[in-house]
Amino acid sequence: MVSDEQRRVLDPERDTAALKALTHPLRIRLLGLLRQDGPATASELADRTGESSASTSYHLRVLAKYAFIAEAEHRDGRERRWKAVHTVTSWSNEAMESSAAGRAYVGLARRRQIDHLDASLTRHEADLAEGRLDREWVEPAGINDYLLRLTPESLGELWEVIARTLDELTARDEHDPRARRVAFVAAGLPLAAPLPTDDHDRTDDRDHTDSSDHTDSADDPDSAGRPEPGAPRAPGDTP
């Protein structure tokens, strides 16, 4: 379970300047890398992102100004190392909708999560192909795509069930040497009914596309493992 100390809760009224500072793709990416892989220098992050060290150094200082990151213990005195202060950033969707800065940040953060999923898939495939993951991970891995009919209350309950299940499974596997980091990304995006003139999509709402031949990975305890540090845990969470 993510404790209050590990969670940065953003308020669009109180954190207007911090929100504007974070509404930058590279800053969100740098923060995610520090949460995922641990402390790093500007030069190390420049290598990982393809940016210049001058650019990463500047954006890291901005993140530090608004207390998203802080200086970490240095290996030597030559270069500053940075660490994430929190593992998760959270917010109220309703509150964020009330300001332009809040809406901009939420949209950017969600698209960054999609980028993270794409990068995680590429890394997963490479890790399997190059033997860095045991073959026991082949079967439980997968991406499932469902189109459901739910009420707002049921969608909220679904998020609670996911968060509770993640807490239970990660606590169970915390000290298991077989556990590995697992990028777990969940999305619940309500869609309005198409206009009567739209004939391009007549799929029954109960249909779904499943990329694997097993049960949904969210229901398979062997697929949970240990999530990425700062992995999304609720609709208003982002790494």
Protein Blocks (a to p, Z undefined) as FASTA:
>chain_A
ZZfklpccddfklmmmmmmmmmcfklmmmmmmmmmnopadfklmmmmnopafklmmmmmm
mmmmnopaccdddfblkbccdddfbfbdcddfklmmmpmklmmmmmmmmmmmmmmmmmmm
mmmmmmmmnopacfklmmmgccddddddddfklmmmmmmmmmmmmmmmmmmmmmgmkbcc
ddddddddddddddfklmkbccdfkbccdfbfbdcfklmmklnmpadehiafbfkbcZZ
